Amino acid sequence: MNTSAIVKRSFLLSSLIVLTSVLSPVSTHAEDGQVQGAMIIPVPTPEVASGAVEDSLKACLARIPEKASVGQRLLAERTCEGEDGIRQSMNDAPQF
């Protein structure tokens, strides 16, 4: 390959890179040193039903929506059963 072809390809490639960076919609600097349009998004906290910690198994199962799919219902039932087991073991633990 001759030198002029390498020079032409290098020039074409560098021109393409410069053009792409100039036309990029992302600005790499802010005006007046301040970032504008920044948004702080709070971390979502899980919403727990009032009194859910003290719920009985029956009350927990009653909160499962009727429209839940079979898989969602099974998962919710297992979760309620697990929480009830933890509640029972904590109630059975000796108090100091």
N, C-alpha and C positions, 0 to 999 in steps of 0.2 A: 504494500500500500504506500502511496507516495505522501509526502509531507503536506502538500496542499489539501488533500482530501481530509487528513487528520485535523488540520487547522480549521477547515470549513465545518467539520462535524463538531469540534470543540466550541466554535463560535455559535453555531446553531443551538447546541445544548445549553450553553451559558445564557444565550438570549431567551430561550424558552424558560429557564429557571427564573430569570429576572422578571420577565413578563408575568409569569404565574404569581410571583410574590407581590408584584405591584397591583395586580388585579384581584388579589385575595380579599374576600369580604371581612376577614379578621384583621382588626387593627392591632399592631404590635406596640403602640404607645398611646397614652392618654393625653388629652389636651390639658394644659395648666397643671400637670402633675397629679391630677385627681382621677380616680377611676369612677366612671359614671355608669350607672345602670347595674351596679352590683346588687345582688339580692342575697340575703342571708335566709336560708331555709331551715326552720326549726326541725329537730329530729322528732318524728312522730312517736307518741307514747301509746302503748296499747290501751284500749278502752276496756275496762273491766266493769261488769255490771255491779251496781250497788249491792253490797252484801254477798257477793259471789264467794268470798273467802269462807264465810260461815255457812254456805249453802249445804243442804243435804243432797244426797244423790238424786232424790226424786225432784227437787227443785232445779238442779242442774240439768237433768234430762228434759224438764218441762220447757227450758229456754231454747231447745233445739228447734229451729224453724221447720214448719211443715213442708216448705218448698225445698228443703235440703235434699241433695241427691243421696243415693244409697251409700256412696263412699264418704260423703261429708257427714252423714248421720252416724256411720260406723266410727269415724274418727272422733266425732263429738262424744259419742257414748263411751268410747275407750278413755278419752280425756277426763270425762266426768268420773268414771270408775277409778281412774288413777288418782285424781284429786281426792276422792272420797277415801281411798286407801291411805293416802298421806294424812288426811284429817283424822282418821281413826287411829293411826299409829301415834300421832301427836297427842291425841286425847288419852291414849293408853300409857303414854310415857310418864314416869314418876315426876312429880313437881318438887323442885328443891326450894 
